[in-house]
Amino acid sequence: MKRILKNTGSIYVHCDWHASHYIKTEMDKIFGYENFRNEIIWCYTAPNNTRANFPRKHDCILLYTKSQIWTFNWEEVAIPYSEETVARTFRGAGNTGLYLDKNPEEKHKNRLKAKGKIPEDWWIIPRIQGNGLERIGYPTQKPEALLERIISASSNKGDIVADFFMGGGTTCTVAQKLNRRFIGCDISRVASSVALNRLINDAEEISGRTASMQVAKRSKKEEQVSLGLTIRAVPDIRVYYTGVYPIEKFEFISQKEFEDFILTCYEARRFTGEGEITGVMNASTTILIGSVQPHESISEKRLKKFVEDTLKLRYQKNIKMRLKVVAWVFPPTLQKYAQILENYFYKENLPVEIELIPINSQLFRKRILEHYQDADRGEFLLKFIAQPSITDVHYKKVSGFNYKFEAVARSNNVDGYLINCQWDFDFQNGRFAESEYALMREQKDGKYVAKLSAEKEFEKSGTYTIACRVQDNLGGEAVKTLEIEIK
């Protein structure tokens, strides 16, 4: 974070009492003790049932800057003076030259200059209540007012605000409303999904357009102001996967892009000659890359041609030739054929090795992981994830327009289990817009597991498109839709 932070930028690190003091020590090492600006105490109240100690109702936010010159817009976060204070002193923070003047005109000018006072390093900002309008149900969700003060004070319009543990996307949401650009990252597919839907909803309000670029229907008042903001254009929102790759996404890229991806992973160059050789790693190692389609295999004919082309082009006596075949799947017939070829080379005393490398395997990761000292960390940085299966969605009428829905779904990843289920009961523009059904899960044995059922009371009869989305603990995601008639 320090490396990519602008020289005049600031970093706010939040943690509760369990680890805040340890983080403070590390921040002093990384950013420098001299760049420590504030320990902000965020105070709030909430019900408690403790009788053994004082209730813990504050969190610490550590503020550091990258250098001795930083952005701080005190006027943007100033707390307005009361009319009584202004009338008594006509003084404002940052305006110490003001003083009581007998000239009425001068008094009025001074009154206008009084912006208010800079907030102290303790902030009373309520936490989000269980029934609050902001609440989306995401754990550790922060109030927008907290992020509004931080972003307003330490950035300007058009600046980039980054949150690398974005959770439900509050930082990105507030940045968008304050006309900042933003970057949000999270290890959780659920977090990315929830944050994206939230951002699109707000973007529609701000821009006056739906996600499909249709002009939204609005009243005259709504056309002028939305959520307290003037209607304006919003930046494009893009989602990228880094390190964790959903297998189904490869169906939408070209064969060349797929091959370039594999060659980059192996630090190999593309072979420009004719035949079945895709790439070359060194003088004795060639690569054949299978289809971008996850369920397609390499034919025996193509494998044989690859071997012939390699030996014809590269074979040198007494130098072991390594032929790497990289593909999504290898059916038993192809594995058997490769073994027949290797047996032939062995009998003929030819130093040729054929290696079948499934992409979604530790064998594929082996070369990449050589660049990391911590193998476990490297393992995490490169995973290929299969999407879950939603085999069916059952529904039945409870009463009136009230219906109950239940998904039949499972994870298809090793050690995978479903951690969330999302619903939309009027699915439009390929987007889940009902925030109350964004986090359907419960805690069991210390972990979140998906709740696959939901109830919905429709406002009126008609045909509705119902969408169900499930996500597993390894980043897999699947969506199923159906049309039903509500009577």
KOLRONU-470129 format. One line per 8 residues: for each residue x, y, z of C-alpha. Coordinates in pm, 1 decimal. Each point is the difference from the previous one (the first is absolute). Example, Ala and Ser with C-alpha at 12.3 -4.5 7.8 and 13.67 -1.06 7.14 Angstrom:
# residues 2
1230.0/-450.0/780.0  137.0/344.0/-66.0
This chain:
# residues 487
0.0/0.0/0.0  283.9/238.8/75.2  165.4/-69.4/-335.5  -303.3/103.4/-205.1  -115.9/284.4/224.0  33.3/349.4/-143.0  272.8/209.1/168.0  -264.9/237.7/135.9
-233.5/-286.4/90.3  -122.4/-129.2/334.9  -79.1/-346.0/131.6  -264.0/-76.7/262.2  29.6/-338.4/171.7  -289.4/-121.8/210.4  5.1/-282.5/249.3  -162.5/-68.1/334.3
175.3/-35.0/334.8  120.1/-357.1/-66.9  282.0/103.4/-234.3  7.4/377.5/-36.9  315.3/39.4/211.8  188.4/-262.4/-203.2  -101.3/171.4/-323.6  116.9/336.3/136.0
349.3/-144.7/53.1  12.7/-138.1/-355.5  -128.5/326.7/-147.1  277.8/189.8/178.3  253.8/-230.5/-167.4  -153.8/17.9/-347.2  -120.5/359.8/-26.5  230.9/155.5/257.6
-74.1/124.7/349.4  36.5/357.5/-126.5  -288.6/-57.6/-246.8  -247.3/-98.8/270.1  -275.4/262.2/6.1  -283.0/-119.1/223.6  -145.3/-280.4/201.1  -367.5/66.5/-64.4
-245.4/-144.2/248.3  -329.7/-90.4/-164.3  -263.0/4.4/274.9  -349.9/-145.8/-15.6  -265.2/-142.3/227.6  -193.1/-324.9/-15.4  -186.3/-227.2/240.8  216.0/-220.6/221.6
-52.2/-254.5/274.3  341.1/4.1/166.0  24.8/47.9/375.1  368.2/-90.5/38.7  168.9/295.7/-170.5  -60.5/324.0/-187.8  -173.1/-72.8/-333.4  240.1/18.5/-296.2
-157.6/260.8/-225.9  285.3/146.7/-199.6  242.6/-101.2/-275.0  337.0/147.9/-92.7  85.3/140.2/-342.2  368.7/68.3/-61.1  79.8/280.6/-243.2  340.3/13.2/-170.3
127.7/197.3/-297.0  265.7/-101.9/-248.8  196.9/322.9/36.1  6.6/330.7/184.7  -225.6/157.8/-264.4  -351.8/-136.5/-14.7  -356.0/86.1/-99.2  -221.0/114.7/286.0
-321.7/185.2/-85.7  -103.6/117.9/342.9  -273.8/224.3/-136.3  -170.0/-301.3/-163.2  -45.4/-170.8/336.4  -32.2/301.6/228.5  -276.5/-22.0/259.3  -217.6/312.4/-37.7
0.2/240.3/289.6  -327.4/62.2/171.9  -166.0/333.3/-66.6  72.6/92.2/360.5  373.8/-65.0/-41.1  18.6/192.9/-326.7  -190.1/288.5/148.4  228.1/4.7/304.2
343.4/-27.1/-161.8  -29.3/14.6/-381.5  305.2/-223.3/10.6  60.1/-319.7/-202.9  265.9/-267.8/-14.9  276.6/119.5/-227.4  -116.7/360.4/29.6  183.2/110.0/314.2
34.9/353.0/-129.9  -372.9/61.3/44.9  -106.4/201.0/296.3  -302.3/184.9/127.7  -52.1/300.5/-223.3  -238.1/283.4/73.8  -60.7/54.6/-373.2  -331.5/-184.3/-83.2
110.2/-65.3/-359.4  330.4/-143.1/121.3  -188.4/-212.4/252.6  -206.7/-156.9/-280.9  311.0/-76.5/-207.6  169.8/-163.1/296.8  -310.4/-204.7/73.4  8.5/-141.5/-356.2
368.9/-91.6/40.9  -67.5/-214.9/303.7  7.1/-348.6/-151.8  -25.4/-185.0/326.4  248.9/-194.6/203.6  219.1/-294.1/-99.5  -128.8/-321.8/158.9  207.0/-127.3/290.5
170.7/-338.5/-21.8  -305.8/-162.7/157.3  -301.9/-40.2/-225.4  -349.8/-80.6/116.5  -151.3/-174.2/-300.7  -278.4/-254.3/61.5  50.4/-356.3/-114.9  -249.5/-141.6/-248.4
-306.7/-124.6/181.6  -160.7/-334.2/-76.7  -289.6/168.2/-178.6  203.5/287.7/-148.1  -58.6/99.1/-362.7  370.6/-38.4/-78.7  21.2/-350.0/140.7  71.7/-273.6/-254.1
77.1/-268.6/256.7  371.6/-22.4/-75.0  215.5/-64.3/309.5  214.1/295.1/113.2  -195.4/238.9/-226.3  100.4/359.9/75.1  -238.8/299.2/-6.9  26.2/221.5/-305.3
38.4/306.6/223.0  330.9/-136.7/130.6  143.5/-51.4/-347.8  -141.0/332.1/-121.3  204.1/188.0/259.0  317.8/-195.8/-80.7  -29.5/30.5/-379.6  -103.5/366.9/7.4
289.9/95.3/226.6  278.7/-188.3/-175.7  -84.9/10.0/-371.3  -130.7/232.1/-267.9  -255.6/-49.8/-275.2  141.1/-223.0/-272.8  257.6/-160.2/231.6  23.0/-379.0/32.8
-111.6/-157.1/327.0  101.4/-362.5/63.2  -135.7/-252.5/248.1  178.7/-335.4/-12.4  -235.5/-165.1/249.4  -321.0/148.3/-138.0  -253.3/-242.5/151.3  -346.4/126.1/-90.9
145.2/292.9/-196.9  -73.3/298.0/226.4  326.6/179.6/-87.4  -59.4/-39.5/-374.1  -364.2/104.8/35.6  87.6/322.1/184.2  288.5/74.0/-239.1  -239.5/-28.1/-293.2
-250.4/236.6/164.0  278.6/251.3/75.7  118.7/-6.8/-363.5  320.8/-190.8/67.5  134.3/-290.8/-199.7  47.7/-319.2/195.1  162.4/-341.7/17.5  -151.7/-272.5/216.5
150.4/-343.8/65.6  -108.3/-295.3/206.3  86.9/-366.8/37.1  -371.7/-84.2/22.4  -212.0/-57.4/-310.4  -303.0/84.5/216.6  149.0/339.1/89.4  71.3/80.0/-365.7
-351.7/-98.7/-101.5  -173.2/197.6/275.1  220.3/307.1/-53.2  -54.6/-3.9/-377.5  -379.3/-11.4/31.7  11.2/281.1/254.6  219.2/216.0/-224.8  -223.5/-53.4/-302.1
-310.7/93.9/198.6  165.0/323.8/115.4  139.1/69.8/-347.9  -350.9/-23.9/-144.5  -121.9/255.0/253.5  290.9/236.0/-64.2  0.2/-24.3/-379.6  -371.6/-31.9/-67.8
65.2/-306.8/-218.9  -56.0/-367.7/54.5  279.1/-256.2/-28.0  -116.1/-75.8/-355.6  54.1/370.9/-85.0  -372.3/69.6/-28.3  -110.8/335.3/139.4  -171.8/-64.0/330.6
-354.4/133.4/53.5  8.4/279.1/253.8  -209.5/279.9/137.0  112.5/360.2/-59.5  138.6/18.5/351.3  190.0/-326.7/-43.8  142.2/125.1/-328.2  156.2/291.8/182.7
135.3/-167.6/309.9  52.7/-361.6/106.2  129.6/-102.9/342.5  94.8/362.5/54.4  223.8/-1.4/-309.9  -48.0/169.7/-334.2  -65.8/-246.5/-281.6  334.3/-61.4/-173.1
195.2/-257.9/-192.2  179.6/-272.2/194.4  317.4/-188.0/-96.0  -10.8/-343.7/-154.0  9.0/-281.4/256.4  214.0/-301.7/-88.2  63.1/-327.5/180.4  324.5/-195.7/-29.4
105.6/-337.8/138.0  363.6/-26.7/108.5  150.1/-325.5/120.7  -336.7/-174.1/40.4  -140.8/-80.8/-343.5  -356.0/-128.8/-54.2  35.2/-277.6/-258.3  -320.2/94.9/-179.9
141.7/346.2/-78.5  251.5/-156.0/-238.5  -286.0/-85.4/-236.3  -24.5/368.7/-89.7  360.9/62.7/-103.7  172.4/-92.1/-325.6  227.3/-299.7/-46.9  297.2/233.9/-51.1
-68.6/187.3/325.7  -24.4/-333.4/178.6  326.5/-123.2/-146.7  173.6/328.0/86.3  -120.4/-39.5/358.5  145.5/-352.0/29.6  326.4/97.0/-171.1  38.2/294.3/237.4
-51.9/-229.0/299.0  281.5/-222.8/-129.2  219.8/289.7/-110.1  6.4/-152.0/-348.9  -1.5/165.9/-341.8  -240.3/-79.5/-279.6  130.1/-233.7/-273.1  -28.6/172.0/-340.0
61.7/-301.8/-221.5  -253.6/-242.4/-145.2  -141.5/-307.7/170.6  -146.5/-75.7/343.0  261.4/165.9/222.8  -162.1/291.1/187.9  297.6/131.0/194.4  364.6/-50.3/88.5
151.5/31.5/347.7  361.5/-80.6/-86.3  207.0/-207.5/-244.2  -133.2/-327.5/136.0  -356.2/83.9/114.4  -308.7/61.9/-214.7  -363.8/60.2/93.7  -329.9/-106.4/-154.7
-304.5/186.8/130.8  -350.3/-142.2/-23.9  -330.4/171.7/-68.3  -123.3/302.9/190.7  -331.9/-183.3/48.2  14.7/-162.2/346.2  -155.7/-331.6/-106.4  191.7/-60.2/-323.7
300.4/-233.0/-11.0  296.4/-47.8/-235.0  -36.4/-272.5/-263.2  246.3/-289.2/-28.4  74.8/113.8/-355.1  98.7/346.5/119.2  216.7/-138.3/280.7  183.2/-229.1/-245.2
61.8/291.5/-239.3  132.3/214.2/288.0  251.3/-272.7/90.8  108.8/-41.8/-362.6  41.1/375.2/-54.6  206.6/38.2/318.1  234.9/-288.2/-77.3  41.0/107.2/-361.7
82.9/355.5/100.9  179.0/-31.4/330.5  128.2/-351.0/63.3  361.7/-19.3/111.6  169.1/-323.2/100.8  67.8/-42.4/372.1  -207.9/310.5/89.9  -327.1/-75.7/171.3
-296.5/143.2/-186.1  -292.1/119.5/212.3  -337.9/28.8/-168.4  -260.4/175.2/214.2  -368.6/-36.8/-93.1  -221.4/250.0/184.2  -379.6/-39.9/-12.6  -309.4/12.6/218.6
-71.1/-373.4/-14.5  172.9/-320.8/-107.5  -238.7/-292.9/-56.1  125.7/-351.4/85.3  44.3/-87.5/-370.6  241.7/290.9/-52.4  189.8/-80.8/319.1  37.5/-359.2/-121.7
121.8/113.9/-342.2  261.2/230.3/159.7  122.9/-294.3/208.5  32.2/-215.0/-315.1  216.5/270.1/-160.2  221.4/28.5/307.3  41.6/-380.3/14.7  112.1/6.7/-362.6
262.2/267.5/71.4  122.1/-195.0/301.2  45.4/-319.4/-204.0  180.2/191.8/-272.7  221.3/166.2/262.6  -112.8/346.5/-111.7  13.7/271.5/273.7  -352.0/134.9/-55.4
-246.2/86.2/278.2  -369.4/78.5/-59.0  -169.5/186.1/283.8  -378.7/41.4/6.9  -78.5/306.0/212.9  -362.4/71.3/101.3  -41.4/375.4/39.4  -196.6/-33.5/322.0
273.8/-195.3/178.1  301.0/47.9/225.5  217.0/-119.2/-288.5  -98.7/306.3/-205.3  70.1/231.7/293.7  340.9/-156.0/66.5  203.0/224.3/-229.0  -182.2/316.5/105.9
45.0/-82.0/366.7  376.7/-22.0/-47.5  -1.7/380.7/-0.5  -144.4/12.1/353.8  189.2/-85.4/315.9  -325.9/-62.7/181.8  -161.4/-286.9/-191.6  -328.5/26.7/188.2
-34.4/362.7/-98.8  84.6/-82.1/-360.6  -263.7/-271.5/3.3  -255.9/260.1/93.0  105.1/239.9/-273.8  -92.5/-238.9/-280.3  -318.0/-206.0/11.7  -247.0/-115.6/-260.9
-350.7/-24.1/136.0  -293.1/-201.0/-136.7  -343.9/155.5/26.1  -258.9/-160.5/231.9  -299.7/-188.4/-133.4  -357.5/120.3/41.7  -198.6/-299.6/-116.6  -343.6/143.0/74.9
-199.0/275.7/167.8  -324.1/-111.5/167.8  -278.3/237.0/94.9  -346.0/-18.4/149.4  -275.1/239.2/92.1  -37.1/64.8/373.3  -297.8/238.2/-9.6  -117.1/289.4/-213.7
301.2/139.3/-183.2  237.4/-154.8/253.3  227.8/-272.7/-146.1  278.8/-217.6/136.2  308.7/-85.0/-209.1  273.2/-257.1/51.7  311.3/-71.7/-206.5  154.7/-343.8/-46.5
371.0/77.3/-30.7  348.5/-121.6/90.2  367.5/98.8/-34.7  210.9/-179.7/-262.8  337.6/91.5/149.3  211.7/-226.4/219.0  -60.4/103.0/363.8  -262.7/240.7/-127.3
-333.1/83.4/163.1  -263.3/264.9/-68.1  35.8/311.1/214.4  -266.1/231.2/-143.2  -318.3/5.3/-204.2  -138.9/311.9/-169.7  -346.6/49.6/-144.6  -167.3/248.2/-228.7
-371.9/-35.8/-58.2  -27.3/244.2/-288.9  327.5/-68.7/-177.6  82.5/269.5/-259.1  312.4/100.8/-190.0  187.8/-302.2/135.6  34.0/161.0/342.0  -99.0/-88.7/355.9
-166.0/314.3/133.8  -177.3/-115.6/318.9  242.9/77.1/281.7  -212.9/-174.9/263.8  68.5/-331.2/-176.0  370.5/63.5/-68.8  135.6/-185.6/304.6  -197.7/-315.8/66.3
218.3/-203.7/233.1  34.4/-117.5/358.1  277.3/-101.3/236.0  53.6/-369.5/65.9  296.5/-146.8/186.3  185.4/331.0/-16.5  -39.9/60.8/-375.0  -253.2/153.0/-236.2
-214.2/-235.3/-206.6  -259.9/97.1/-258.1  -372.4/8.4/74.0  -151.3/-136.6/-318.8  -360.7/98.8/70.0  -177.7/335.5/2.0  -350.8/140.9/17.9  -130.1/286.3/-210.8
-330.2/184.6/5.1  -65.4/149.2/-343.8  -193.5/323.7/-34.8  -222.6/-117.0/-285.8  -63.7/-282.9/-240.8  198.3/-37.8/-320.8  295.4/-176.9/-160.8  326.8/35.5/187.6
355.1/-109.3/-75.9  147.9/-159.0/310.7  377.9/-24.9/38.0  202.5/-198.0/251.7  376.2/37.5/43.1  216.7/-219.0/224.9  363.2/49.6/100.2  240.0/-244.0/159.6
287.3/52.4/242.1  263.1/-27.1/-275.2  -139.9/270.8/-227.2  -228.9/-206.3/-223.2  -327.5/156.8/-109.1  -302.5/-111.8/-202.1  -333.4/155.2/-100.9  -328.8/-163.2/-97.9
-311.4/181.5/-122.7  -360.2/-100.8/-62.9  -326.1/170.0/-90.1  -305.9/-52.3/215.5  -358.2/124.1/-6.9  -116.2/161.4/322.8  -378.1/-20.4/47.5
